[in-house]
Amino acid sequence: MPNSILFLPECHVDTALMRALLYDRQKLIIHIKGAPKVGDALYQQAERYGTSRLVVAMVDNDKHLFSIPKLQPFDQVVLR
């Protein structure tokens, strides 16, 4: 896995899952508390790296998730 990937889990369960799956790549995981802050981090990563870095964010499917302004531009969303 290249180091140009960053994982941004929003809740503790998502963070634990990512840490278990990426046990040998802990430096690629940054726990961020709160969906608006994940939106801020996605926006900052896009400004800094453009399309040269893949950022995978995992956010709970809250009922107001898509009303968060900084999450709206990131349209590759998988809801399950």
For each residue, the residues with C-beta under 8 A, 3 or more apart:
1: 5 22 25 28
2: 5
3: 28
4: 49 52 53 54
5: 1 2 28 53 54 55 56
6: 28 30 45 53 54 55 56
7: 18 22 28 29 30 55 56 57 58
8: 30 32 38 41 42 55 56 57 58
9: 14 15 17 18 29 31 32 57 58
10: 14 32 33 34 35 38 57 58 59 60
11: 14 15 33 60
12: 15 16 31
13: 16 17
14: 9 10 11 17 18 58 59 60
15: 9 11 12 18 19 29 31
16: 12 13 19 20
17: 9 13 14 20 21 58
18: 7 9 14 15 21 22 29 58
19: 15 16 22 23 26 29
20: 16 17 23
21: 17 18
22: 1 7 18 19 25 26 28 29
23: 19 20 26
24:
25: 1 22 28 29
26: 19 22 23 29
27:
28: 1 3 5 6 7 22 25
29: 7 9 15 18 19 22 25 26
30: 6 7 8 41
31: 9 12 15
32: 8 9 10 37 38 41
33: 10 11 37
34: 10 37 38
35: 10 38 39 59 60 62 65 68 71
36: 39 40 68 70 71
37: 32 33 34 40 41
38: 8 10 32 34 35 41 42 57 59 71
39: 35 36 42 43 68 69 70 71 74
40: 36 37 43 44 70
41: 8 30 32 37 38 44 45 55 57
42: 8 38 39 45 46 55 57 70 71 74
43: 39 40 46 47 70 73
44: 40 41 47 48
45: 6 41 42 48 49 53 55
46: 42 43 49 50 55 73
47: 43 44
48: 44 45 53
49: 4 45 46 52 53
50: 46 53
51:
52: 4 49
53: 4 5 6 45 48 49 50
54: 4 5 6
55: 5 6 7 8 41 42 45 46
56: 5 6 7 8
57: 7 8 9 10 38 41 42 74
58: 7 8 9 10 14 17 18
59: 10 14 35 38 62 65 71
60: 10 11 14 35 65
61: 65 79
62: 35 59 65
63:
64: 67 68
65: 35 59 60 61 62 68 71
66: 71 72
67: 64
68: 35 36 39 64 65 71 72
69: 39 72
70: 36 39 40 42 43 73
71: 35 36 38 39 42 59 65 66 68 74
72: 66 68 69 75
73: 43 46 70
74: 39 42 57 71 77
75: 72
76:
77: 74
78:
79: 61
80:
